[in-house]
Amino acid sequence: MNAKDLHDRLKPLQESKGYHFNPDEKMTMALLESLLVNRDRYGYMACPCRLAAGDLDADRDIVCPCAYREADVAEFGACYCGLYVSREWMTTPEAKRETVPERRPPEKALAALGD
Amino acid sequence: MPHHVKVFALSTCIHCRNTKEFLDQCGVSYDCVHVDELTGDERKACIEEVRRYNPAVSFPTVVIDGDTVVVGFRKDRLRELLGGA
């Protein structure tokens, strides 16, 4: 499966839940390609913008769509990596779009790394 | 004197990629480490280093001259600190 296949498979499923792919197609396709890199690397599609531990139990909350997507899209209009956005976000001027801060507790990332 | 810029990044992260492209456009040279591609002790040491600069251990973490930290892709902040484009 390539990024285009993944895009076409996920689009109707996620749109029916109110989550849209980022209209910046270059960004969306790059993120989908990175999800496939992580699937090959770890066996699951860990968020491309977070450091995965490589252990499914430790990374479960960051398997895309991550456990933080709902809260981030509700608050900022976009998820942390920017793959999924709300319909409203798409018409928000770029200057008004906020950088989505990391919501995942740092101890989760560090615990997974044997810290 | 040019700034010393270090970018802690993930090879798969779009915000990291955008940050590096922006620095390139600004003509800023930088060192970049892809933390996800490190293994073993090197990886642990690098994560500890990132954590000292950015307790959230998120990416990109950009360190300028060893003491100024910019977390995430923040064009305006980078432009303000580094000048250029």
N, CA and C atoms of all chains as a GROMACS GRO file, in nm:
protein
  600
    1MET      N    1   0.084  -0.120   0.000
    1MET     CA    2   0.000   0.000   0.000
    1MET      C    3   0.088   0.125   0.000
    2ASN      N    4   0.055   0.221  -0.087
    2ASN     CA    5   0.129   0.347  -0.086
    2ASN      C    6   0.044   0.456  -0.020
    3ALA      N    7   0.102   0.576  -0.012
    3ALA     CA    8   0.036   0.685   0.060
    3ALA      C    9  -0.099   0.722  -0.004
    4LYS      N   10  -0.103   0.712  -0.135
    4LYS     CA   11  -0.229   0.746  -0.206
    4LYS      C   12  -0.338   0.644  -0.169
    5ASP      N   13  -0.302   0.517  -0.164
    5ASP     CA   14  -0.399   0.414  -0.124
    5ASP      C   15  -0.448   0.438   0.018
    6LEU      N   16  -0.353   0.472   0.105
    6LEU     CA   17  -0.389   0.498   0.245
    6LEU      C   18  -0.483   0.618   0.254
    7HIS      N   19  -0.450   0.720   0.178
    7HIS     CA   20  -0.534   0.841   0.173
    7HIS      C   21  -0.676   0.806   0.131
    8ASP      N   22  -0.686   0.730   0.022
    8ASP     CA   23  -0.819   0.700  -0.033
    8ASP      C   24  -0.899   0.608   0.060
    9ARG      N   25  -0.828   0.526   0.134
    9ARG     CA   26  -0.897   0.434   0.226
    9ARG      C   27  -0.946   0.507   0.351
   10LEU      N   28  -0.862   0.598   0.402
   10LEU     CA   29  -0.897   0.666   0.527
   10LEU      C   30  -0.996   0.781   0.509
   11LYS      N   31  -0.988   0.847   0.395
   11LYS     CA   32  -1.066   0.970   0.375
   11LYS      C   33  -1.216   0.956   0.407
   12PRO      N   34  -1.286   0.860   0.344
   12PRO     CA   35  -1.430   0.851   0.375
   12PRO      C   36  -1.457   0.810   0.520
   13LEU      N   37  -1.371   0.724   0.575
   13LEU     CA   38  -1.391   0.678   0.714
   13LEU      C   39  -1.378   0.794   0.811
   14GLN      N   40  -1.274   0.875   0.793
   14GLN     CA   41  -1.247   0.983   0.888
   14GLN      C   42  -1.339   1.102   0.865
   15GLU      N   43  -1.372   1.129   0.739
   15GLU     CA   44  -1.461   1.242   0.712
   15GLU      C   45  -1.599   1.217   0.772
   16SER      N   46  -1.639   1.090   0.775
   16SER     CA   47  -1.771   1.060   0.833
   16SER      C   48  -1.772   1.089   0.983
   17LYS      N   49  -1.652   1.096   1.044
   17LYS     CA   50  -1.642   1.128   1.186
   17LYS      C   51  -1.613   1.276   1.209
   18GLY      N   52  -1.606   1.353   1.100
   18GLY     CA   53  -1.582   1.497   1.114
   18GLY      C   54  -1.436   1.537   1.109
   19TYR      N   55  -1.348   1.442   1.072
   19TYR     CA   56  -1.205   1.473   1.062
   19TYR      C   57  -1.165   1.476   0.915
   20HIS      N   58  -1.106   1.588   0.876
   20HIS     CA   59  -1.067   1.606   0.736
   20HIS      C   60  -0.916   1.605   0.724
   21PHE      N   61  -0.867   1.554   0.611
   21PHE     CA   62  -0.723   1.564   0.587
   21PHE      C   63  -0.687   1.711   0.568
   22ASN      N   64  -0.567   1.744   0.610
   22ASN     CA   65  -0.517   1.879   0.592
   22ASN      C   66  -0.524   1.915   0.443
   23PRO      N   67  -0.583   2.031   0.409
   23PRO     CA   68  -0.595   2.065   0.266
   23PRO      C   69  -0.461   2.092   0.198
   24ASP      N   70  -0.354   2.106   0.278
   24ASP     CA   71  -0.219   2.118   0.220
   24ASP      C   72  -0.177   1.977   0.178
   25GLU      N   73  -0.200   1.948   0.052
   25GLU     CA   74  -0.184   1.810   0.004
   25GLU      C   75  -0.040   1.759   0.018
   26LYS      N   76   0.056   1.851  -0.002
   26LYS     CA   77   0.197   1.812   0.008
   26LYS      C   78   0.226   1.763   0.150
   27MET      N   79   0.172   1.838   0.247
   27MET     CA   80   0.192   1.803   0.387
   27MET      C   81   0.120   1.672   0.421
   28THR      N   82  -0.004   1.661   0.376
   28THR     CA   83  -0.082   1.540   0.405
   28THR      C   84  -0.015   1.415   0.347
   29MET      N   85   0.030   1.425   0.222
   29MET     CA   86   0.092   1.307   0.161
   29MET      C   87   0.224   1.273   0.229
   30ALA      N   88   0.298   1.376   0.271
   30ALA     CA   89   0.425   1.350   0.342
   30ALA      C   90   0.396   1.279   0.474
   31LEU      N   91   0.291   1.322   0.543
   31LEU     CA   92   0.256   1.259   0.671
   31LEU      C   93   0.210   1.114   0.650
   32LEU      N   94   0.132   1.092   0.546
   32LEU     CA   95   0.086   0.955   0.518
   32LEU      C   96   0.204   0.865   0.482
   33GLU      N   97   0.298   0.921   0.406
   33GLU     CA   98   0.419   0.842   0.373
   33GLU      C   99   0.496   0.808   0.501
   34SER      N  100   0.504   0.905   0.593
   34SER     CA  101   0.574   0.880   0.719
   34SER      C  102   0.501   0.777   0.805
   35LEU      N  103   0.368   0.777   0.797
   35LEU     CA  104   0.293   0.674   0.870
   35LEU      C  105   0.330   0.535   0.817
   36LEU      N  106   0.348   0.526   0.687
   36LEU     CA  107   0.385   0.396   0.629
   36LEU      C  108   0.529   0.359   0.665
   37VAL      N  109   0.616   0.460   0.676
   37VAL     CA  110   0.753   0.434   0.723
   37VAL      C  111   0.746   0.374   0.863
   38ASN      N  112   0.664   0.436   0.949
   38ASN     CA  113   0.653   0.386   1.086
   38ASN      C  114   0.587   0.250   1.093
   39ARG      N  115   0.494   0.224   1.003
   39ARG     CA  116   0.432   0.091   1.000
   39ARG      C  117   0.537  -0.015   0.966
   40ASP      N  118   0.623   0.016   0.872
   40ASP     CA  119   0.730  -0.078   0.836
   40ASP      C  120   0.830  -0.092   0.952
   41ARG      N  121   0.856   0.020   1.018
   41ARG     CA  122   0.957   0.022   1.124
   41ARG      C  123   0.910  -0.047   1.251
   42TYR      N  124   0.786  -0.017   1.292
   42TYR     CA  125   0.737  -0.063   1.423
   42TYR      C  126   0.628  -0.169   1.415
   43GLY      N  127   0.564  -0.178   1.298
   43GLY     CA  128   0.452  -0.271   1.285
   43GLY      C  129   0.317  -0.204   1.307
   44TYR      N  130   0.320  -0.075   1.335
   44TYR     CA  131   0.196   0.003   1.351
   44TYR      C  132   0.225   0.148   1.315
   45MET      N  133   0.118   0.220   1.285
   45MET     CA  134   0.137   0.357   1.234
   45MET      C  135   0.144   0.456   1.350
   46ALA      N  136   0.262   0.464   1.411
   46ALA     CA  137   0.282   0.561   1.518
   46ALA      C  138   0.285   0.701   1.459
   47CYS      N  139   0.242   0.799   1.538
   47CYS     CA  140   0.243   0.940   1.496
   47CYS      C  141   0.383   0.975   1.444
   48PRO      N  142   0.392   1.032   1.324
   48PRO     CA  143   0.523   1.064   1.268
   48PRO      C  144   0.595   1.177   1.341
   49CYS      N  145   0.521   1.254   1.419
   49CYS     CA  146   0.579   1.372   1.484
   49CYS      C  147   0.610   1.348   1.631
   50ARG      N  148   0.606   1.221   1.672
   50ARG     CA  149   0.639   1.188   1.810
   50ARG      C  150   0.742   1.075   1.810
   51LEU      N  151   0.823   1.074   1.914
   51LEU     CA  152   0.924   0.970   1.925
   51LEU      C  153   0.859   0.843   1.979
   52ALA      N  154   0.851   0.741   1.894
   52ALA     CA  155   0.788   0.616   1.935
   52ALA      C  156   0.890   0.528   2.007
   53ALA      N  157   0.840   0.447   2.098
   53ALA     CA  158   0.927   0.356   2.173
   53ALA      C  159   0.951   0.227   2.094
   54GLY      N  160   0.858   0.199   2.003
   54GLY     CA  161   0.870   0.074   1.928
   54GLY      C  162   0.804  -0.043   1.999
   55ASP      N  163   0.729  -0.012   2.103
   55ASP     CA  164   0.658  -0.114   2.179
   55ASP      C  165   0.510  -0.073   2.179
   56LEU      N  166   0.426  -0.159   2.126
   56LEU     CA  167   0.286  -0.119   2.104
   56LEU      C  168   0.217  -0.075   2.233
   57ASP      N  169   0.243  -0.146   2.342
   57ASP     CA  170   0.177  -0.109   2.467
   57ASP      C  171   0.215   0.033   2.510
   58ALA      N  172   0.343   0.066   2.491
   58ALA     CA  173   0.390   0.200   2.530
   58ALA      C  174   0.344   0.308   2.433
   59ASP      N  175   0.324   0.267   2.309
   59ASP     CA  176   0.292   0.365   2.204
   59ASP      C  177   0.145   0.370   2.167
   60ARG      N  178   0.063   0.291   2.234
   60ARG     CA  179  -0.076   0.277   2.192
   60ARG      C  180  -0.148   0.412   2.178
   61ASP      N  181  -0.116   0.504   2.269
   61ASP     CA  182  -0.184   0.636   2.266
   61ASP      C  183  -0.141   0.723   2.149
   62ILE      N  184  -0.031   0.687   2.083
   62ILE     CA  185   0.013   0.769   1.968
   62ILE      C  186   0.000   0.695   1.836
   63VAL      N  187  -0.072   0.583   1.837
   63VAL     CA  188  -0.102   0.518   1.709
   63VAL      C  189  -0.211   0.602   1.642
   64CYS      N  190  -0.186   0.636   1.516
   64CYS     CA  191  -0.274   0.726   1.442
   64CYS      C  192  -0.406   0.657   1.407
   65PRO      N  193  -0.522   0.721   1.429
   65PRO     CA  194  -0.539   0.852   1.490
   65PRO      C  195  -0.515   0.843   1.641
   66CYS      N  196  -0.434   0.934   1.692
   66CYS     CA  197  -0.387   0.924   1.830
   66CYS      C  198  -0.498   0.957   1.930
   67ALA      N  199  -0.469   0.924   2.055
   67ALA     CA  200  -0.568   0.944   2.162
   67ALA      C  201  -0.592   1.092   2.190
   68TYR      N  202  -0.507   1.178   2.135
   68TYR     CA  203  -0.516   1.322   2.163
   68TYR      C  204  -0.584   1.400   2.051
   69ARG      N  205  -0.615   1.328   1.942
   69ARG     CA  206  -0.670   1.397   1.825
   69ARG      C  207  -0.801   1.468   1.858
   70GLU      N  208  -0.890   1.401   1.926
   70GLU     CA  209  -1.022   1.458   1.952
   70GLU      C  210  -1.010   1.590   2.028
   71ALA      N  211  -0.930   1.589   2.136
   71ALA     CA  212  -0.915   1.710   2.217
   71ALA      C  213  -0.842   1.820   2.139
   72ASP      N  214  -0.741   1.782   2.062
   72ASP     CA  215  -0.665   1.883   1.987
   72ASP      C  216  -0.749   1.946   1.876
   73VAL      N  217  -0.823   1.864   1.805
   73VAL     CA  218  -0.906   1.919   1.697
   73VAL      C  219  -1.017   2.006   1.757
   74ALA      N  220  -1.070   1.964   1.873
   74ALA     CA  221  -1.174   2.044   1.938
   74ALA      C  222  -1.118   2.179   1.984
   75GLU      N  223  -0.996   2.180   2.036
   75GLU     CA  224  -0.940   2.304   2.090
   75GLU      C  225  -0.868   2.390   1.986
   76PHE      N  226  -0.792   2.325   1.899
   76PHE     CA  227  -0.707   2.400   1.805
   76PHE      C  228  -0.750   2.387   1.659
   77GLY      N  229  -0.841   2.294   1.632
   77GLY     CA  230  -0.886   2.275   1.494
   77GLY      C  231  -0.798   2.180   1.415
   78ALA      N  232  -0.688   2.135   1.476
   78ALA     CA  233  -0.598   2.043   1.407
   78ALA      C  234  -0.537   1.949   1.510
   79CYS      N  235  -0.497   1.830   1.463
   79CYS     CA  236  -0.428   1.741   1.555
   79CYS      C  237  -0.281   1.782   1.563
   80TYR      N  238  -0.207   1.719   1.651
   80TYR     CA  239  -0.069   1.760   1.680
   80TYR      C  240   0.019   1.762   1.556
   81CYS      N  241   0.011   1.658   1.474
   81CYS     CA  242   0.097   1.654   1.355
   81CYS      C  243   0.037   1.732   1.240
   82GLY      N  244  -0.092   1.761   1.248
   82GLY     CA  245  -0.156   1.840   1.143
   82GLY      C  246  -0.215   1.759   1.030
   83LEU      N  247  -0.221   1.627   1.047
   83LEU     CA  248  -0.281   1.545   0.942
   83LEU      C  249  -0.432   1.566   0.935
   84TYR      N  250  -0.494   1.572   1.053
   84TYR     CA  251  -0.640   1.586   1.058
   84TYR      C  252  -0.678   1.726   1.108
   85VAL      N  253  -0.777   1.783   1.041
   85VAL     CA  254  -0.826   1.916   1.081
   85VAL      C  255  -0.979   1.915   1.079
   86SER      N  256  -1.033   2.020   1.141
   86SER     CA  257  -1.178   2.034   1.138
   86SER      C  258  -1.219   2.111   1.012
   87ARG      N  259  -1.346   2.107   0.981
   87ARG     CA  260  -1.395   2.182   0.864
   87ARG      C  261  -1.370   2.332   0.885
   88GLU      N  262  -1.390   2.380   1.008
   88GLU     CA  263  -1.373   2.523   1.038
   88GLU      C  264  -1.228   2.567   1.018
   89TRP      N  265  -1.135   2.480   1.057
   89TRP     CA  266  -0.992   2.513   1.046
   89TRP      C  267  -0.954   2.543   0.902
   90MET      N  268  -1.018   2.471   0.808
   90MET     CA  269  -0.981   2.486   0.667
   90MET      C  270  -1.006   2.627   0.616
   91THR      N  271  -1.102   2.697   0.678
   91THR     CA  272  -1.131   2.833   0.632
   91THR      C  273  -1.071   2.939   0.726
   92THR      N  274  -0.992   2.895   0.824
   92THR     CA  275  -0.927   2.989   0.915
   92THR      C  276  -0.800   3.043   0.847
   93PRO      N  277  -0.781   3.177   0.847
   93PRO     CA  278  -0.658   3.229   0.784
   93PRO      C  279  -0.534   3.171   0.850
   94GLU      N  280  -0.431   3.149   0.769
   94GLU     CA  281  -0.310   3.083   0.820
   94GLU      C  282  -0.253   3.154   0.942
   95ALA      N  283  -0.256   3.287   0.940
   95ALA     CA  284  -0.197   3.364   1.050
   95ALA      C  285  -0.270   3.338   1.182
   96LYS      N  286  -0.394   3.293   1.173
   96LYS     CA  287  -0.472   3.270   1.296
   96LYS      C  288  -0.467   3.125   1.343
   97ARG      N  289  -0.399   3.042   1.267
   97ARG     CA  290  -0.390   2.901   1.309
   97ARG      C  291  -0.280   2.889   1.413
   98GLU      N  292  -0.314   2.824   1.522
   98GLU     CA  293  -0.216   2.810   1.630
   98GLU      C  294  -0.131   2.685   1.613
   99THR      N  295  -0.007   2.691   1.662
   99THR     CA  296   0.076   2.572   1.669
   99THR      C  297   0.018   2.484   1.779
  100VAL      N  298  -0.009   2.360   1.747
  100VAL     CA  299  -0.072   2.271   1.846
  100VAL      C  300   0.036   2.220   1.943
  101PRO      N  301   0.022   2.253   2.071
  101PRO     CA  302   0.124   2.207   2.167
  101PRO      C  303   0.111   2.058   2.196
  102GLU      N  304   0.218   1.998   2.243
  102GLU     CA  305   0.214   1.855   2.276
  102GLU      C  306   0.127   1.834   2.400
  103ARG      N  307   0.028   1.751   2.384
  103ARG     CA  308  -0.066   1.721   2.492
  103ARG      C  309  -0.027   1.591   2.564
  104ARG      N  310   0.050   1.510   2.496
  104ARG     CA  311   0.090   1.381   2.556
  104ARG      C  312   0.180   1.408   2.677
  105PRO      N  313   0.148   1.347   2.792
  105PRO     CA  314   0.233   1.370   2.909
  105PRO      C  315   0.376   1.321   2.881
  106PRO      N  316   0.478   1.403   2.910
  106PRO     CA  317   0.616   1.364   2.877
  106PRO      C  318   0.657   1.235   2.944
  107GLU      N  319   0.601   1.206   3.061
  107GLU     CA  320   0.642   1.083   3.129
  107GLU      C  321   0.602   0.959   3.049
  108LYS      N  322   0.501   0.973   2.965
  108LYS     CA  323   0.461   0.858   2.882
  108LYS      C  324   0.572   0.827   2.782
  109ALA      N  325   0.624   0.932   2.720
  109ALA     CA  326   0.732   0.912   2.622
  109ALA      C  327   0.857   0.862   2.693
  110LEU      N  328   0.887   0.920   2.807
  110LEU     CA  329   1.010   0.883   2.878
  110LEU      C  330   0.999   0.745   2.941
  111ALA      N  331   0.881   0.712   2.994
  111ALA     CA  332   0.863   0.581   3.056
  111ALA      C  333   0.884   0.470   2.952
  112ALA      N  334   0.840   0.500   2.833
  112ALA     CA  335   0.852   0.401   2.726
  112ALA      C  336   0.998   0.380   2.685
  113LEU      N  337   1.082   0.472   2.723
  113LEU     CA  338   1.222   0.463   2.683
  113LEU      C  339   1.310   0.413   2.796
  114GLY      N  340   1.245   0.360   2.899
  114GLY     CA  341   1.320   0.302   3.010
  114GLY      C  342   1.385   0.407   3.097
  115ASP      N  343   1.328   0.530   3.093
  115ASP     CA  344   1.388   0.638   3.171
  115ASP      C  345   1.357   0.624   3.319
  116MET      N  346   2.891   3.738   1.425
  116MET     CA  347   2.928   3.597   1.431
  116MET      C  348   2.806   3.508   1.407
  117PRO      N  349   2.818   3.406   1.324
  117PRO     CA  350   2.699   3.323   1.300
  117PRO      C  351   2.656   3.248   1.427
  118HIS      N  352   2.528   3.224   1.434
  118HIS     CA  353   2.476   3.150   1.548
  118HIS      C  354   2.509   3.002   1.534
  119HIS      N  355   2.520   2.936   1.649
  119HIS     CA  356   2.532   2.791   1.646
  119HIS      C  357   2.392   2.734   1.667
  120VAL      N  358   2.343   2.664   1.568
  120VAL     CA  359   2.205   2.615   1.573
  120VAL      C  360   2.205   2.462   1.567
  121LYS      N  361   2.135   2.403   1.662
  121LYS     CA  362   2.123   2.257   1.661
  121LYS      C  363   1.974   2.221   1.657
  122VAL      N  364   1.940   2.133   1.567
  122VAL     CA  365   1.800   2.092   1.552
  122VAL      C  366   1.787   1.945   1.592
  123PHE      N  367   1.709   1.921   1.695
  123PHE     CA  368   1.675   1.784   1.733
  123PHE      C  369   1.544   1.753   1.662
  124ALA      N  370   1.546   1.652   1.576
  124ALA     CA  371   1.432   1.629   1.489
  124ALA      C  372   1.399   1.480   1.480
  125LEU      N  373   1.285   1.453   1.418
  125LEU     CA  374   1.249   1.316   1.382
  125LEU      C  375   1.248   1.309   1.230
  126SER      N  376   1.299   1.202   1.175
  126SER     CA  377   1.309   1.193   1.028
  126SER      C  378   1.172   1.190   0.963
  127THR      N  379   1.069   1.149   1.038
  127THR     CA  380   0.934   1.136   0.982
  127THR      C  381   0.846   1.259   1.006
  128CYS      N  382   0.896   1.355   1.080
  128CYS     CA  383   0.809   1.464   1.129
  128CYS      C  384   0.803   1.581   1.031
  129ILE      N  385   0.682   1.619   0.995
  129ILE     CA  386   0.664   1.726   0.896
  129ILE      C  387   0.702   1.862   0.954
  130HIS      N  388   0.677   1.884   1.083
  130HIS     CA  389   0.713   2.014   1.143
  130HIS      C  390   0.865   2.027   1.150
  131CYS      N  391   0.932   1.914   1.172
  131CYS     CA  392   1.080   1.914   1.171
  131CYS      C  393   1.130   1.946   1.031
  132ARG      N  394   1.068   1.883   0.931
  132ARG     CA  395   1.108   1.905   0.792
  132ARG      C  396   1.087   2.051   0.752
  133ASN      N  397   0.971   2.106   0.793
  133ASN     CA  398   0.942   2.246   0.761
  133ASN      C  399   1.041   2.340   0.829
  134THR      N  400   1.078   2.307   0.952
  134THR     CA  401   1.174   2.390   1.025
  134THR      C  402   1.308   2.391   0.952
  135LYS      N  403   1.353   2.274   0.911
  135LYS     CA  404   1.482   2.265   0.842
  135LYS      C  405   1.477   2.339   0.708
  136GLU      N  406   1.366   2.325   0.636
  136GLU     CA  407   1.351   2.395   0.508
  136GLU      C  408   1.353   2.546   0.530
  137PHE      N  409   1.289   2.591   0.637
  137PHE     CA  410   1.286   2.734   0.667
  137PHE      C  411   1.426   2.786   0.699
  138LEU      N  412   1.500   2.711   0.780
  138LEU     CA  413   1.636   2.751   0.812
  138LEU      C  414   1.722   2.755   0.685
  139ASP      N  415   1.701   2.657   0.597
  139ASP     CA  416   1.773   2.655   0.469
  139ASP      C  417   1.742   2.782   0.389
  140GLN      N  418   1.612   2.815   0.383
  140GLN     CA  419   1.570   2.934   0.308
  140GLN      C  420   1.632   3.061   0.365
  141CYS      N  421   1.650   3.062   0.496
  141CYS     CA  422   1.708   3.179   0.564
  141CYS      C  423   1.861   3.181   0.554
  142GLY      N  424   1.917   3.075   0.496
  142GLY     CA  425   2.062   3.068   0.484
  142GLY      C  426   2.131   3.042   0.617
  143VAL      N  427   2.056   2.983   0.710
  143VAL     CA  428   2.112   2.952   0.842
  143VAL      C  429   2.170   2.810   0.839
  144SER      N  430   2.296   2.795   0.876
  144SER     CA  431   2.350   2.659   0.881
  144SER      C  432   2.324   2.602   1.021
  145TYR      N  433   2.307   2.474   1.027
  145TYR     CA  434   2.269   2.409   1.153
  145TYR      C  435   2.314   2.264   1.153
  146ASP      N  436   2.327   2.211   1.273
  146ASP     CA  437   2.350   2.067   1.289
  146ASP      C  438   2.215   2.004   1.316
  147CYS      N  439   2.191   1.888   1.259
  147CYS     CA  440   2.062   1.822   1.281
  147CYS      C  441   2.085   1.678   1.323
  148VAL      N  442   2.013   1.638   1.426
  148VAL     CA  443   2.018   1.497   1.464
  148VAL      C  444   1.876   1.440   1.458
  149HIS      N  445   1.862   1.328   1.388
  149HIS     CA  446   1.732   1.259   1.382
  149HIS      C  447   1.728   1.156   1.496
  150VAL      N  448   1.659   1.193   1.600
  150VAL     CA  449   1.661   1.112   1.722
  150VAL      C  450   1.600   0.973   1.699
  151ASP      N  451   1.501   0.965   1.610
  151ASP     CA  452   1.436   0.835   1.585
  151ASP      C  453   1.529   0.737   1.515
  152GLU      N  454   1.637   0.788   1.457
  152GLU     CA  455   1.729   0.697   1.386
  152GLU      C  456   1.844   0.651   1.474
  153LEU      N  457   1.850   0.703   1.596
  153LEU     CA  458   1.956   0.662   1.688
  153LEU      C  459   1.913   0.536   1.763
  154THR      N  460   2.012   0.462   1.811
  154THR     CA  461   1.981   0.342   1.889
  154THR      C  462   2.070   0.339   2.015
  155GLY      N  463   2.029   0.255   2.108
  155GLY     CA  464   2.112   0.225   2.225
  155GLY      C  465   2.150   0.346   2.308
  156ASP      N  466   2.274   0.348   2.354
  156ASP     CA  467   2.319   0.453   2.444
  156ASP      C  468   2.318   0.591   2.380
  157GLU      N  469   2.346   0.591   2.249
  157GLU     CA  470   2.347   0.719   2.177
  157GLU      C  471   2.207   0.782   2.180
  158ARG      N  472   2.107   0.696   2.163
  158ARG     CA  473   1.968   0.742   2.165
  158ARG      C  474   1.930   0.794   2.304
  159LYS      N  475   1.966   0.719   2.407
  159LYS     CA  476   1.933   0.760   2.544
  159LYS      C  477   1.999   0.892   2.579
  160ALA      N  478   2.126   0.904   2.544
  160ALA     CA  479   2.200   1.027   2.576
  160ALA      C  480   2.137   1.146   2.503
  161CYS      N  481   2.095   1.123   2.380
  161CYS     CA  482   2.037   1.231   2.302
  161CYS      C  483   1.902   1.273   2.359
  162ILE      N  484   1.822   1.175   2.401
  162ILE     CA  485   1.692   1.206   2.460
  162ILE      C  486   1.711   1.286   2.590
  163GLU      N  487   1.811   1.249   2.668
  163GLU     CA  488   1.842   1.324   2.790
  163GLU      C  489   1.879   1.468   2.758
  164GLU      N  490   1.955   1.484   2.650
  164GLU     CA  491   1.996   1.619   2.609
  164GLU      C  492   1.872   1.701   2.567
  165VAL      N  493   1.785   1.640   2.489
  165VAL     CA  494   1.663   1.710   2.446
  165VAL      C  495   1.580   1.748   2.568
  166ARG      N  496   1.572   1.657   2.663
  166ARG     CA  497   1.491   1.678   2.782
  166ARG      C  498   1.540   1.798   2.864
  167ARG      N  499   1.674   1.816   2.865
  167ARG     CA  500   1.730   1.930   2.939
  167ARG      C  501   1.684   2.062   2.877
  168TYR      N  502   1.673   2.064   2.745
  168TYR     CA  503   1.631   2.186   2.676
  168TYR      C  504   1.479   2.199   2.672
  169ASN      N  505   1.411   2.085   2.664
  169ASN     CA  506   1.266   2.086   2.642
  169ASN      C  507   1.206   1.967   2.718
  170PRO      N  508   1.158   1.993   2.841
  170PRO     CA  509   1.109   1.883   2.926
  170PRO      C  510   0.998   1.800   2.862
  171ALA      N  511   0.928   1.857   2.763
  171ALA     CA  512   0.821   1.780   2.696
  171ALA      C  513   0.878   1.676   2.600
  172VAL      N  514   1.009   1.684   2.571
  172VAL     CA  515   1.074   1.593   2.475
  172VAL      C  516   0.990   1.582   2.347
  173SER      N  517   0.964   1.699   2.289
  173SER     CA  518   0.888   1.702   2.164
  173SER      C  519   0.979   1.757   2.054
  174PHE      N  520   0.930   1.744   1.930
  174PHE     CA  521   1.017   1.777   1.816
  174PHE      C  522   0.944   1.866   1.717
  175PRO      N  523   1.013   1.955   1.647
  175PRO     CA  524   1.156   1.982   1.660
  175PRO      C  525   1.187   2.064   1.786
  176THR      N  526   1.303   2.039   1.842
  176THR     CA  527   1.357   2.125   1.946
  176THR      C  528   1.481   2.190   1.886
  177VAL      N  529   1.475   2.323   1.873
  177VAL     CA  530   1.585   2.397   1.812
  177VAL      C  531   1.660   2.471   1.922
  178VAL      N  532   1.791   2.449   1.930
  178VAL     CA  533   1.872   2.514   2.034
  178VAL      C  534   1.968   2.610   1.965
  179ILE      N  535   1.959   2.737   2.005
  179ILE     CA  536   2.040   2.842   1.943
  179ILE      C  537   2.146   2.889   2.043
  180ASP      N  538   2.269   2.880   2.003
  180ASP     CA  539   2.383   2.922   2.087
  180ASP      C  540   2.381   2.856   2.226
  181GLY      N  541   2.327   2.737   2.230
  181GLY     CA  542   2.334   2.658   2.353
  181GLY      C  543   2.239   2.699   2.463
  182ASP      N  544   2.166   2.810   2.445
  182ASP     CA  545   2.082   2.852   2.558
  182ASP      C  546   1.942   2.902   2.520
  183THR      N  547   1.916   2.920   2.394
  183THR     CA  548   1.782   2.965   2.355
  183THR      C  549   1.713   2.850   2.283
  184VAL      N  550   1.593   2.819   2.330
  184VAL     CA  551   1.525   2.699   2.280
  184VAL      C  552   1.394   2.737   2.211
  185VAL      N  553   1.373   2.684   2.093
  185VAL     CA  554   1.247   2.704   2.023
  185VAL      C  555   1.187   2.566   1.997
  186VAL      N  556   1.068   2.547   2.051
  186VAL     CA  557   1.001   2.417   2.038
  186VAL      C  558   0.891   2.427   1.932
  187GLY      N  559   0.893   2.334   1.838
  187GLY     CA  560   0.793   2.335   1.731
  187GLY      C  561   0.838   2.422   1.616
  188PHE      N  562   0.761   2.420   1.508
  188PHE     CA  563   0.794   2.500   1.390
  188PHE      C  564   0.737   2.639   1.409
  189ARG      N  565   0.821   2.731   1.451
  189ARG     CA  566   0.776   2.868   1.479
  189ARG      C  567   0.860   2.965   1.397
  190LYS      N  568   0.809   2.991   1.277
  190LYS     CA  569   0.880   3.078   1.182
  190LYS      C  570   0.913   3.214   1.240
  191ASP      N  571   0.812   3.277   1.300
  191ASP     CA  572   0.832   3.414   1.349
  191ASP      C  573   0.940   3.421   1.456
  192ARG      N  574   0.936   3.325   1.545
  192ARG     CA  575   1.034   3.321   1.654
  192ARG      C  576   1.176   3.295   1.599
  193LEU      N  577   1.186   3.205   1.504
  193LEU     CA  578   1.317   3.175   1.445
  193LEU      C  579   1.371   3.297   1.370
  194ARG      N  580   1.280   3.363   1.299
  194ARG     CA  581   1.320   3.481   1.222
  194ARG      C  582   1.370   3.590   1.318
  195GLU      N  583   1.297   3.606   1.428
  195GLU     CA  584   1.331   3.706   1.528
  195GLU      C  585   1.469   3.677   1.590
  196LEU      N  586   1.495   3.551   1.617
  196LEU     CA  587   1.620   3.514   1.683
  196LEU      C  588   1.739   3.508   1.588
  197LEU      N  589   1.711   3.469   1.464
  197LEU     CA  590   1.822   3.442   1.373
  197LEU      C  591   1.836   3.545   1.262
  198GLY      N  592   1.735   3.632   1.250
  198GLY     CA  593   1.740   3.730   1.142
  198GLY      C  594   1.718   3.660   1.009
  199GLY      N  595   1.768   3.716   0.902
  199GLY     CA  596   1.753   3.654   0.770
  199GLY      C  597   1.615   3.674   0.712
  200ALA      N  598   1.573   3.580   0.628
  200ALA     CA  599   1.450   3.597   0.549
  200ALA      C  600   1.326   3.612   0.634
   0.00000   0.00000   0.00000
